[in-house]
Amino acid sequence: MTDQELRKLSRKDLLELLITQGRERDALQTELEQVKTALTNRQLQIEQAGSIAEASLQLNGVFEAGQAAAQQYLENIRQRSEQIEAVCAKREAACAQLEAETQRKVDQQLKEAARAAREMEAETRRKCQALETEAKEKAEAYWLEAKTKK
């Protein structure tokens, strides 16, 4: 799997990939234990046959192959884990940046809404005062008119 393909995977897919790799590692370790057991049995058979030199040559090749396979598998797991961690770190950084930008926008919108509310409140008070003054003047005019008609 290429770096580009790994980057396109979601966090869930990456975790599933890691779990799959862990299961494969466990299976290989189980297989390695079985091979070791078989080799031990084989060693006993070879010792019983009396050919120690031949047995050691056969065992060295099998153990070396098993050890090399296990080391290669563990190295692959380590590399994939590092790749997954790097992808996750990039995504977490992007999320943190997006969160900060969103919070900044929300704060700006709240400030603008508060400013607009203050302006509306001031305008409403000014209009109310004007209406109140106009109503008082009309009331006084009606009162004077009513007083003069008496």
Contacts in CASP RR format, 6 or more apart in sequence:
PFRMAT RR
TARGET T0000
AUTHOR 0000-0000-0000
METHOD contacts of the structure
MODEL  1
MTDQELRKLSRKDLLELLITQGRERDALQTELEQVKTALTNRQLQIEQAG
SIAEASLQLNGVFEAGQAAAQQYLENIRQRSEQIEAVCAKREAACAQLEA
ETQRKVDQQLKEAARAAREMEAETRRKCQALETEAKEKAEAYWLEAKTKK
3 83 0 8 1.000
6 14 0 8 1.000
6 83 0 8 1.000
6 84 0 8 1.000
6 87 0 8 1.000
7 87 0 8 1.000
7 90 0 8 1.000
9 17 0 8 1.000
9 87 0 8 1.000
11 88 0 8 1.000
11 91 0 8 1.000
14 84 0 8 1.000
14 87 0 8 1.000
14 88 0 8 1.000
15 84 0 8 1.000
17 80 0 8 1.000
17 84 0 8 1.000
18 80 0 8 1.000
18 81 0 8 1.000
18 84 0 8 1.000
21 76 0 8 1.000
21 77 0 8 1.000
21 80 0 8 1.000
22 77 0 8 1.000
24 73 0 8 1.000
25 73 0 8 1.000
25 74 0 8 1.000
25 77 0 8 1.000
28 69 0 8 1.000
28 70 0 8 1.000
28 73 0 8 1.000
29 70 0 8 1.000
32 66 0 8 1.000
32 69 0 8 1.000
32 70 0 8 1.000
35 62 0 8 1.000
35 66 0 8 1.000
39 59 0 8 1.000
39 62 0 8 1.000
39 63 0 8 1.000
42 55 0 8 1.000
42 58 0 8 1.000
42 59 0 8 1.000
43 55 0 8 1.000
43 59 0 8 1.000
46 52 0 8 1.000
46 54 0 8 1.000
46 55 0 8 1.000
46 58 0 8 1.000
46 59 0 8 1.000
47 55 0 8 1.000
49 55 0 8 1.000
END
